[in-house]
Amino acid sequence: MRTGNPGHLKTFDYTGLRRYFLTFCTFERRRLLTQRDHVDVVRAQVTRTCREETFAVVAYCFMPDHLHLLVEAQTDVADCRRFIARLKQYSGFYFKKTFGQPLWQRYGFERILRNDESTLSVARYIIDNPVRARLVASPFDFPFLGSDVYPLKEIVEAVQMSPDWKRSA
């Protein structure tokens, strides 16, 4: 399921052991996530929100004007709506406090994943994003990409072993 602007699916319960592909765009699509100190402020709040809301980041990529997250709930009471709200609130607050400018657009995009194949497909999309954008030749060359669950090497190997792997140029 995919949602766009505005808001979440009205008939879906975002609580429980599920996985989500989340994308948040920067305010006015400004290139705010190109410097290590900018990414570090946001990354710290991603970590904080995961800890507080019992989520794990399976894969992430900080592109210059957006953030991709593949997150997985760790408990039956984990609530993705609350996770999204807190993540954007915390990171937006500290980013503005530190750098004096707004961070996020109001709405983001979310996709609820139903099976392991869609998880692998999303992980592939996330790790290959800077390569497709021609920012780097290899995911290993991009500094703002990774996982809190797996080493990047394992994710790259898993998606390359998938039968439908095709690197887009």
Protein Blocks (a to p, Z undefined) as FASTA:
>chain_A
ZZddedjdfkbcfedjdddddddddehhiafblbfklmmmmmmmmmmmmmmnopadfbdc
ddfkbccdddddfbfkbcfklmmmmmmmmmmmmmmmmnopafbdfbdcddddfbfklmmm
mmmmmmmmmmmnomafbfklpmbgcdfkbcfklmmmmmmmpmkbccdZZ
